[in-house]
Amino acid sequence: MSFSRTSGVLLHPTSLPSQFGIGDLGIDAYRFIDFLADSGQQLWQILPLGPAGKGNSPYASYSAMAGNPLLISPELLEKKGLLEKAHLAHLPEFNAETVDFEQAISTKIPMLRKACSNFEANATSFEKQEFSEFCDRNAYWLDDYALFMALKDAHQGASWNHWEPAIARRQPAAIEQWQQQLNTDTFYYKYLQFEFFQQWSELKRYANQRSIQIVGDIAIYVAHDSADVWAHPENFCLVLQL
């Protein structure tokens, strides 16, 4: 099989310019696609887009399936009516050359939580149906991921193997107890994935319309501190000392 010669650019979306301190799936991502198309390129290699874990590396992700919430564009959320312009004002002065992850997180997460609250309170019946269908369609990984992230928050970010033995080993009674206790938090994490994949799908569609193909890149392993390992320990060679 022969392939025509093509060229492109490798750029992780977090490296795009942004007033929020970290590149995302908003207007500058569309401008980058325009740049690629106008300069005769055909490919955009993106690197992994998962939620970054230890060291803020996309190769040490909390999930092999989820998207990084920091890539959600507040500007696009504002256009949907989930944020007001005031929420996007009075931003810190970020370094234009590098990403200060802690500063970016402390800036964007309150916006994402506000958008989630507004969605929960004001979503139309159609939007609620879209969200419900998204959750049902992705339940095979989303349910575990959302609970895993909520549990990490409840344990101040500790790795799952340092949680109480019952929930670390996913005993049914512990799962049921924590699901009830963290219902609001799991909704939040599911909502973030709903918004991420909506924004990502629209951006990918635009890229393809401009004849730009997305070249993916996946990690060759999963992180120990991840929803994947916590939810499916039988698939990994683990020595548990709980």
TIZADREN-204669 format. One record per residue (C-alpha): residue number from 1; residue in one letter; x, y, z. Coordinates in steps of 0.25 Angstrom, whole numbers, plus 5000, padded with zeros to 4 digits. Layout:
N
 num residuo east north   up
 NUM       A    X     Y    Z
...
END
This chain:
242
 num residuo east north   up
   1       M 5000  5000 5000
   2       S 5006  5013 4996
   3       F 5003  5027 5003
   4       S 5004  5040 4998
   5       R 5015  5049 5004
   6       T 5009  5058 5015
   7       S 5014  5068 5025
   8       G 5009  5074 5038
   9       V 5012  5080 5051
  10       L 5013  5073 5065
  11       L 5007  5082 5076
  12       H 5000  5079 5088
  13       P 4988  5088 5090
  14       T 4993  5092 5104
  15       S 5004  5100 5096
  16       L 4994  5109 5089
  17       P 4993  5123 5093
  18       S 4982  5126 5103
  19       Q 4978  5137 5113
  20       F 4975  5126 5123
  21       G 4990  5121 5125
  22       I 4989  5108 5117
  23       G 4985  5105 5103
  24       D 4971  5099 5100
  25       L 4961  5095 5090
  26       G 4956  5109 5088
  27       I 4958  5120 5077
  28       D 4973  5119 5077
  29       A 4972  5104 5073
  30       Y 4963  5108 5061
  31       R 4973  5118 5057
  32       F 4984  5108 5058
  33       I 4976  5099 5049
  34       D 4974  5111 5039
  35       F 4989  5113 5040
  36       L 4992  5098 5036
  37       A 4982  5098 5025
  38       D 4987  5112 5019
  39       S 5001  5107 5020
  40       G 4999  5095 5012
  41       Q 5000  5085 5023
  42       Q 4991  5072 5025
  43       L 4994  5067 5039
  44       W 4993  5072 5053
  45       Q 4999  5062 5063
  46       I 4993  5065 5076
  47       L 5000  5056 5087
  48       P 4991  5050 5098
  49       L 4979  5058 5103
  50       G 4976  5051 5116
  51       P 4975  5057 5129
  52       A 4990  5059 5134
  53       G 4994  5052 5147
  54       K 5007  5053 5154
  55       G 5016  5064 5148
  56       N 5005  5069 5139
  57       S 5010  5059 5128
  58       P 5000  5055 5118
  59       Y 5007  5041 5118
  60       A 5004  5039 5133
  61       S 4989  5041 5132
  62       Y 4978  5038 5142
  63       S 4970  5031 5131
  64       A 4973  5025 5117
  65       M 4959  5029 5113
  66       A 4956  5043 5118
  67       G 4960  5056 5113
  68       N 4968  5067 5121
  69       P 4958  5077 5127
  70       L 4968  5088 5126
  71       L 4966  5087 5111
  72       I 4952  5092 5112
  73       S 4950  5106 5107
  74       P 4944  5116 5116
  75       E 4941  5125 5104
  76       L 4933  5114 5097
  77       L 4925  5111 5111
  78       E 4922  5126 5111
  79       K 4917  5126 5097
  80       K 4907  5114 5101
  81       G 4902  5123 5113
  82       L 4909  5115 5124
  83       L 4918  5126 5128
  84       E 4917  5141 5128
  85       K 4927  5150 5123
  86       A 4930  5155 5137
  87       H 4935  5141 5140
  88       L 4946  5142 5129
  89       A 4950  5156 5134
  90       H 4961  5160 5144
  91       L 4970  5149 5140
  92       P 4985  5147 5145
  93       E 4996  5151 5137
  94       F 5001  5138 5131
  95       N 5015  5135 5126
  96       A 5013  5135 5111
  97       E 5025  5125 5108
  98       T 5022  5114 5118
  99       V 5010  5108 5126
 100       D 5009  5110 5141
 101       F 5000  5098 5143
 102       E 4997  5102 5158
 103       Q 4993  5116 5154
 104       A 4985  5111 5142
 105       I 4978  5100 5150
 106       S 4974  5111 5161
 107       T 4969  5120 5150
 108       K 4961  5110 5141
 109       I 4955  5100 5151
 110       P 4946  5111 5158
 111       M 4941  5114 5144
 112       L 4938  5100 5141
 113       R 4931  5098 5154
 114       K 4922  5110 5152
 115       A 4919  5105 5138
 116       C 4915  5091 5144
 117       S 4906  5098 5154
 118       N 4899  5106 5143
 119       F 4897  5094 5134
 120       E 4891  5086 5145
 121       A 4882  5098 5149
 122       N 4878  5103 5135
 123       A 4880  5092 5124
 124       T 4869  5090 5115
 125       S 4862  5077 5113
 126       F 4870  5075 5100
 127       E 4883  5078 5107
 128       K 4879  5068 5119
 129       Q 4876  5058 5109
 130       E 4889  5060 5102
 131       F 4897  5059 5115
 132       S 4889  5046 5119
 133       E 4892  5039 5106
 134       F 4907  5043 5107
 135       C 4907  5037 5121
 136       D 4900  5024 5116
 137       R 4909  5023 5104
 138       N 4921  5024 5112
 139       A 4917  5017 5125
 140       Y 4927  5006 5123
 141       W 4939  5016 5127
 142       L 4932  5029 5131
 143       D 4925  5023 5144
 144       D 4939  5018 5149
 145       Y 4946  5030 5145
 146       A 4937  5040 5151
 147       L 4936  5032 5164
 148       F 4951  5031 5164
 149       M 4954  5046 5163
 150       A 4943  5049 5173
 151       L 4950  5039 5183
 152       K 4964  5046 5180
 153       D 4958  5059 5184
 154       A 4952  5053 5196
 155       H 4966  5047 5200
 156       Q 4974  5060 5197
 157       G 4980  5055 5184
 158       A 4986  5042 5190
 159       S 4988  5030 5181
 160       W 4977  5020 5182
 161       N 4986  5010 5188
 162       H 4987  5019 5200
 163       W 4972  5020 5202
 164       E 4964  5011 5212
 165       P 4966  4997 5209
 166       A 4951  4995 5206
 167       I 4950  5005 5195
 168       A 4964  5003 5190
 169       R 4960  4988 5188
 170       R 4946  4993 5182
 171       Q 4938  4985 5192
 172       P 4923  4986 5188
 173       A 4918  4992 5201
 174       A 4929  5003 5200
 175       I 4926  5006 5186
 176       E 4911  5008 5189
 177       Q 4914  5017 5201
 178       W 4924  5026 5194
 179       Q 4915  5027 5182
 180       Q 4904  5032 5190
 181       Q 4913  5041 5198
 182       L 4920  5047 5186
 183       N 4908  5048 5176
 184       T 4910  5063 5174
 185       D 4925  5061 5171
 186       T 4923  5050 5161
 187       F 4913  5058 5154
 188       Y 4923  5069 5153
 189       Y 4934  5060 5147
 190       K 4924  5054 5137
 191       Y 4920  5068 5133
 192       L 4934  5072 5130
 193       Q 4936  5060 5121
 194       F 4923  5063 5114
 195       E 4928  5077 5111
 196       F 4942  5073 5107
 197       F 4937  5063 5097
 198       Q 4927  5073 5091
 199       Q 4938  5083 5089
 200       W 4948  5073 5084
 201       S 4938  5067 5074
 202       E 4934  5080 5068
 203       L 4949  5084 5067
 204       K 4952  5071 5060
 205       R 4941  5073 5050
 206       Y 4946  5087 5047
 207       A 4960  5081 5044
 208       N 4954  5071 5035
 209       Q 4946  5081 5028
 210       R 4959  5089 5025
 211       S 4966  5076 5020
 212       I 4974  5074 5033
 213       Q 4975  5061 5039
 214       I 4978  5059 5054
 215       V 4989  5049 5057
 216       G 4987  5043 5071
 217       D 4998  5039 5080
 218       I 4995  5029 5092
 219       A 5003  5025 5104
 220       I 5009  5012 5103
 221       Y 5005  5009 5118
 222       V 4995  5013 5128
 223       A 4999  5020 5141
 224       H 4998  5012 5154
 225       D 4990  5024 5160
 226       S 4979  5023 5150
 227       A 4964  5020 5149
 228       D 4968  5008 5139
 229       V 4977  5001 5149
 230       W 4968  5004 5161
 231       A 4955  4999 5154
 232       H 4962  4987 5147
 233       P 4973  4982 5156
 234       E 4972  4968 5150
 235       N 4978  4973 5137
 236       F 4991  4977 5144
 237       C 5002  4971 5152
 238       L 5000  4978 5165
 239       V 5006  4975 5179
 240       L 4996  4981 5188
 241       Q 5000  4985 5202
 242       L 4987  4991 5209
END
